[in-house]
Amino acid sequence: MTVKTDKRKQSLYFPEVMLQEIQQEAARLDRSLSWIVQRCVKIGLSEIRKLPSVNDIPDTPND
C-alpha cells in the first residue's frame, strides 16, 4: 500500500528565538525543520483545539 502525501510548500514566519529553538531540536534529533514543526503541530493540536475561537469570546462593552 502506497501512501500519497501532499508536498506543497508554505512559508511560515517564526520569531527569531523560536526559530533558534526549532533549529536546535532539529540538530539534536538529526531531523529537518519541517519534521520538527509537523511533530509539534501533531503533538500540540489537541491543546490548540481547546482554545476559544474569536467567535466564542463574548463582546465587552467599551468603557
C-alpha positions as semicolon CSV with decimal commas, in nm:
position;residue;x (nm);y (nm);z (nm)
1;M;0,000;0,000;0,000
2;T;0,143;0,337;-0,103
3;V;0,053;0,649;0,092
4;K;0,045;0,964;-0,120
5;T;0,148;1,281;0,060
6;D;0,084;1,639;-0,036
7;K;0,417;1,820;-0,052
8;R;0,304;2,176;-0,121
9;K;0,540;2,443;0,003
10;Q;0,427;2,701;0,255
11;S;0,623;2,986;0,406
12;L;0,596;3,022;0,782
13;Y;0,747;3,303;0,986
14;F;0,869;3,245;1,340
15;P;1,017;3,483;1,596
16;E;1,397;3,454;1,597
17;V;1,414;3,286;1,940
18;M;1,153;3,027;1,843
19;L;1,331;2,952;1,516
20;Q;1,658;2,901;1,705
21;E;1,485;2,655;1,940
22;I;1,340;2,464;1,644
23;Q;1,683;2,455;1,477
24;Q;1,847;2,329;1,797
25;E;1,593;2,048;1,832
26;A;1,628;1,959;1,463
27;A;2,005;1,929;1,508
28;R;1,969;1,732;1,832
29;L;1,727;1,485;1,674
30;D;1,902;1,488;1,333
31;R;1,572;1,582;1,166
32;S;1,456;1,855;0,930
33;L;1,292;2,177;1,047
34;S;0,979;2,066;0,863
35;W;0,970;1,737;1,056
36;I;1,009;1,919;1,389
37;V;0,727;2,165;1,311
38;Q;0,499;1,885;1,186
39;R;0,557;1,686;1,507
40;C;0,493;1,996;1,720
41;V;0,162;2,051;1,545
42;K;0,065;1,685;1,577
43;I;0,153;1,677;1,947
44;G;0,004;2,019;2,032
45;L;-0,307;2,029;1,815
46;S;-0,532;1,880;2,085
47;E;-0,427;2,165;2,318
48;I;-0,476;2,427;2,048
49;R;-0,828;2,296;1,985
50;K;-0,913;2,375;2,349
51;L;-0,854;2,749;2,290
52;P;-1,168;2,957;2,232
53;S;-1,224;3,081;1,881
54;V;-1,270;3,451;1,814
55;N;-1,643;3,385;1,778
56;D;-1,657;3,227;2,126
57;I;-1,524;3,535;2,308
58;P;-1,815;3,749;2,434
59;D;-1,826;4,111;2,330
60;T;-1,725;4,351;2,607
61;P;-1,870;4,699;2,626
62;N;-1,633;4,984;2,551
63;D;-1,565;5,193;2,860
